[in-house]
């Protein structure tokens, strides 16, 4: 198997390849991350979200496995465009107001850290205590989701 461009031979195991780390990072929040609403609110949420994309002039097809109320917007944005972030912020607020979650099936992630406080404010001290107990030196993903003292 040929080695892809910009890749190096892997760990020595046959058929492995390692790639250099990429300097690219999605903006925070990265638009289009999954969220979930109660299925009774799904139709209304999607209709309002489509209106938002039209008002903001954003191309964002909606995809998902909606049987459980989970969906994503597949934003098509040029570099530096902020309209997707505005639509995504409105969508998060809408999902929370409808009794849903901003996290969807992929968990919170870096792109939704701001949503964590809105959605689980009373649980943050408990999460921080667990993180501190399991990682007292703060070496596991330092400062990524829970900023600890």
C-alpha positions as CSV (number, residue, x, y, z in Angstrom):
1,X,0.0,0.0,0.0
2,X,1.5,3.4,-1.0
3,X,2.1,6.0,1.7
4,X,-0.3,8.9,1.3
5,X,1.3,12.4,0.7
6,X,2.5,14.1,3.9
7,X,2.4,10.8,5.8
8,X,5.2,8.8,7.2
9,X,5.7,5.1,7.8
10,X,3.6,4.1,10.8
11,X,4.7,2.4,14.0
12,X,6.3,-0.4,12.1
13,X,3.3,-2.6,12.0
14,X,2.5,-3.8,8.5
15,X,-0.1,-1.6,6.8
16,X,0.0,1.3,9.3
17,X,0.4,4.9,8.5
18,X,0.8,8.0,10.7
19,X,-0.2,11.4,9.7
20,X,1.2,14.7,11.0
21,X,-1.1,16.7,13.3
22,X,-3.2,19.2,11.5
23,X,-3.1,22.9,12.6
24,X,-6.7,23.3,11.6
25,X,-9.4,23.6,14.2
26,X,-13.0,24.3,13.8
27,X,-14.2,27.6,15.3
28,X,-15.8,27.4,18.8
29,X,-18.5,26.5,18.6
30,X,-18.1,24.4,15.5
31,X,-21.4,24.8,13.7
32,X,-23.4,21.7,12.8
33,X,-22.6,19.6,15.8
34,X,-25.5,17.3,16.7
35,X,-28.3,18.2,19.1
36,X,-31.5,16.5,20.2
37,X,-35.0,17.6,21.0
38,X,-38.0,15.6,22.1
39,X,-39.6,14.0,19.1
40,X,-42.8,15.9,19.9
41,X,-40.8,19.1,19.2
42,X,-38.8,17.9,16.2
43,X,-41.0,19.1,13.4
44,X,-41.3,22.6,14.9
45,X,-37.5,22.8,15.7
46,X,-36.5,21.8,12.1
47,X,-39.0,24.2,10.5
48,X,-37.7,27.1,12.7
49,X,-34.1,26.1,11.9
50,X,-34.8,26.1,8.2
51,X,-36.2,29.6,8.6
52,X,-33.0,30.7,10.4
53,X,-30.8,29.4,7.6
54,X,-32.9,31.2,5.0
55,X,-32.9,34.5,7.0
56,X,-29.1,34.3,7.5
57,X,-28.4,33.2,3.9
58,X,-26.7,30.0,5.1
59,X,-26.6,26.8,3.2
60,X,-27.0,24.1,5.8
61,X,-28.8,20.9,4.8
62,X,-30.3,19.1,7.7
63,X,-29.4,15.4,8.3
64,X,-29.9,13.1,11.1
65,X,-31.3,10.0,12.7
66,X,-34.5,11.8,13.7
67,X,-36.3,8.8,15.2
68,X,-34.8,9.9,18.5
69,X,-35.0,13.6,17.8
70,X,-31.3,13.8,16.9
71,X,-30.1,15.9,13.9
72,X,-27.3,18.0,12.5
73,X,-26.9,20.9,10.2
74,X,-24.3,20.3,7.4
75,X,-23.1,23.9,7.1
76,X,-21.5,24.8,3.8
77,X,-19.5,28.0,4.7
78,X,-16.5,29.8,3.3
79,X,-13.5,30.2,5.7
80,X,-14.1,32.9,8.2
81,X,-17.9,33.1,7.7
82,X,-19.7,33.6,11.0
83,X,-23.3,33.3,9.9
84,X,-23.2,29.5,10.7
85,X,-22.2,30.2,14.2
86,X,-25.2,32.6,14.6
87,X,-27.6,30.0,13.3
88,X,-26.0,27.3,15.5
89,X,-26.3,29.5,18.6
90,X,-30.0,30.1,17.9
91,X,-30.5,26.4,17.4
92,X,-28.8,25.5,20.7
93,X,-31.1,28.0,22.6
94,X,-34.1,26.6,20.8
95,X,-33.2,23.0,21.6
96,X,-32.8,23.8,25.3
97,X,-36.0,25.8,25.4
98,X,-37.8,22.8,23.8
99,X,-36.6,20.5,26.5
100,X,-33.7,19.1,24.4
101,X,-30.0,19.0,24.7
102,X,-27.2,20.8,22.8
103,X,-25.0,17.7,22.9
104,X,-26.7,15.2,20.7
105,X,-25.2,11.7,20.5
106,X,-21.6,12.9,20.4
107,X,-21.4,14.4,23.8
108,X,-20.4,17.9,24.7
109,X,-17.1,18.3,23.0
110,X,-15.0,21.5,22.7
111,X,-17.5,23.2,20.3
112,X,-20.3,23.1,22.9
113,X,-18.4,24.1,26.1
114,X,-20.4,27.3,26.3
115,X,-23.6,25.3,26.2
116,X,-22.5,23.1,29.0
117,X,-23.0,25.8,31.6
118,X,-26.4,26.7,30.2
119,X,-27.6,23.2,30.2
120,X,-25.9,21.7,33.3
121,X,-24.9,24.6,35.5
122,X,-25.7,22.8,38.8
123,X,-23.7,19.8,37.7
124,X,-20.5,21.6,36.9
125,X,-19.1,21.5,40.4
126,X,-19.7,17.8,40.6
127,X,-18.1,17.3,37.2
128,X,-15.1,19.3,38.3
129,X,-14.7,17.4,41.5
130,X,-14.7,14.1,39.6
131,X,-12.2,15.4,37.1
132,X,-10.0,16.6,39.9
133,X,-10.2,13.3,41.8
134,X,-9.3,11.3,38.7
135,X,-6.7,13.8,37.3
136,X,-5.2,15.6,40.3
137,X,-2.2,16.8,38.3
138,X,-4.5,18.2,35.5
139,X,-2.7,16.4,32.7
140,X,-5.6,14.8,30.9
141,X,-7.0,17.3,28.4
142,X,-6.1,20.3,30.6
143,X,-8.5,23.2,30.3
144,X,-10.4,21.6,27.4
145,X,-13.9,21.4,28.9
146,X,-13.7,21.9,32.6
147,X,-11.4,24.7,33.6
148,X,-10.0,23.7,37.0
149,X,-8.0,25.8,39.4
